[in-house]
Structure formats: C-alpha cells, structure tokens
Amino acid sequence: MTEVAPQRRLPRKKRQESILAAAVTLFGERSFEGVGMRDLAAACEVSATAIYRHFPNKDAVLIELYDMIGDQIVRAMRSASRAGSPPEVLASLIHSHVKLVLENPRWIPIYQREMSSLPPAELERITAAQQAYINVWTESLLAIQPKLSRDVAHTTAVAALAAINSAALGQCRLKGRAAEKVLTQIAERCLGLGAEAHRDDSARTRARRVSSHNVSLKSSVASPTAAARTKAKPVVLAGDWSDLLARRRIAHRHMGIPPRVPRFT
C-alpha cells in the first residue's frame, strides 16, 4: 500500500479522534484482523510512522475503543445509583443504554464481535467491567421482583440489553426519539416492567414525599410492597468503578497507551 503524506497537522487530541473514527469504520468493514496500522494511517492521511506517535500498536487502538464505551457505561451506573427506587434505577439504565446504542450504532457490532481480539489481560479487565454492568441491572430487577431466581434475573437483564443492542445490528428504520421510545418499551417488556409497575412506583414516591413531613403518616400511605422495595434498593459502590478505572490506568501504562481522549460519536 502506498503511504499517504500528511496534508495538515492536527492537534494531538483531534488526530487521535480521527484515528479512532477511522478504526470504527475499517474494523466494521474488514474486521480487526483485516486492518493494519498502515490502513489506519492512510484513512487518516498521515504517514505510516506518524500514527505510532498516537498509538503504539493496533491493540492499543482497539482497547481505546472499548474504553470509550466503558466510560459511558460507568457514567450510566453512576447516574442510575442516584435515581432513587429500583424501578427508577432500571429506567435510568435503560435510558442510558438506549442512548449509547443510538449514538454509537457502528461501534456496537465491533464491541460484540472483537472481544476475542483483545490481549488476555485486557479481555479479563473489560469482561469484569461488563459483568459489573450486568450485575447492576440484575440487582435492580431482583429488588423489584424478589421472587425471581438470580439466574433468571441475570438472563432477563442480558436479554433486555441484547434487545436494545439489536438496533445497531440490523437495519433499524426508526430514528431519534421514535427509536428511543420503541427500544425503551421493548426493554421494559423484557424486564417485566409495565404500566402497573410505573404506577406503583409513582404512588410510592408520592408517599415518601408525604412521609418526609409526617413520619406517622408513612405507614398509612406506603404499601408493604413499596417499603420492601425501598429496603431492597441495590447498592452500587463507587469503589467498584474506582477499581475498574484504576486497573485500566495501570494496564495502559504498561502498554504505552497515550492519555484518554474525549469521547467521539
């Protein structure tokens, strides 16, 4: 392949973003194994040697793409942990994941297909982060439906995530808010969340507001089921995210991967 001379110098972060954008396109078209660093350099209009100033190897490019999605997942878990009741936590998780898929439709197929292309240590780290994310969905579902077994709740959560992800794997005709609405409804049905669950949670939320002014009134307006859900509220520890992020920083230092760049869509 003929080397392409760089046409203009971009700031470091902009150049890294252009390399990652090219990687999403080329990995999607040819697979990770079918693309070389020279291909990425040509797509970004930089020399074959210049691209190594930004990423030490092709593995580092793939890892960075996975971590871009991982950052959004961490933000989703943090946001969900502040949502309130278990139904509100799940609603927040659904909203965040639908948004992630609709904003990154080209990346989702790569994320699902190229896990085996990651170096072993990175595969272990990213798999652990993925499982932590699924566990948040599972615990939230169990808090709403405590009669479910953990295996059933876990499988249900995976099915809901797969249903959302499917919008990026096929030819989804809906766009924007219409797609967001339909995917949200599909995920809610997978999780067994219907209008009744939302109405129940709304009543419980109103009861909680009243009880903040009059503790004695709480027993008369909050149902036993709602109270049980409040006690069973899943706990998402900040330490879990900190551990995952720390492991990523250590792994990146060993591989010589450059500092994080802003998320691109």
MOLIN-V402774 format. One record per pair of residues at least 24 apart in sequence whose ideal C-beta (glycine too) atoms are under 7 Angstrom apart, sorted by the first residue. I is the first residue (numbers start at 1). GAP is how many residues later the second one is. Records with the same first field share a line. If there is no record, write none. Layout:
I = GAP, GAP
This chain:
1 = 37, 41
3 = 44, 45
4 = 37, 38, 41
5 = 42
6 = 39, 40, 41, 44
7 = 38
13 = 248, 249
15 = 39
16 = 38, 242, 245
17 = 244, 247
18 = 26
19 = 25, 32, 35, 36, 42
20 = 41, 44, 45, 244
21 = 243
23 = 38, 42
24 = 41, 82, 83, 86
27 = 83, 87
28 = 78, 81, 82
32 = 30, 82, 85
33 = 84
54 = 204
56 = 199, 200, 201
59 = 60
60 = 195, 197
62 = 52, 55, 56
63 = 55, 59, 194
64 = 193
65 = 42, 45
66 = 45, 60
67 = 181
68 = 195
69 = 35, 38, 42
70 = 56, 59
71 = 192
72 = 28
73 = 60
74 = 167
77 = 56, 59, 159, 164
78 = 163
80 = 56, 156
81 = 155
85 = 116, 119, 120, 144, 145, 148
86 = 54, 57, 58, 143, 147, 148
87 = 57, 106, 110, 111, 114
88 = 113
89 = 51, 145
90 = 50, 51, 101, 103
93 = 43, 44, 47
94 = 90, 93, 94
95 = 89
97 = 64, 67
98 = 66, 82, 85, 86
101 = 63, 64, 66, 67
102 = 65, 77, 78
103 = 162
104 = 161
105 = 63
108 = 57, 60, 61
109 = 59, 60
121 = 130
122 = 129
125 = 122, 123, 126
128 = 116
129 = 115
132 = 108, 112
134 = 24
136 = 98, 100
139 = 95
140 = 94
141 = 50
143 = 86, 89, 90, 91
144 = 53, 85
145 = 47
146 = 86
156 = 34, 35
159 = 31
160 = 27, 30, 31
163 = 24, 27
200 = 26
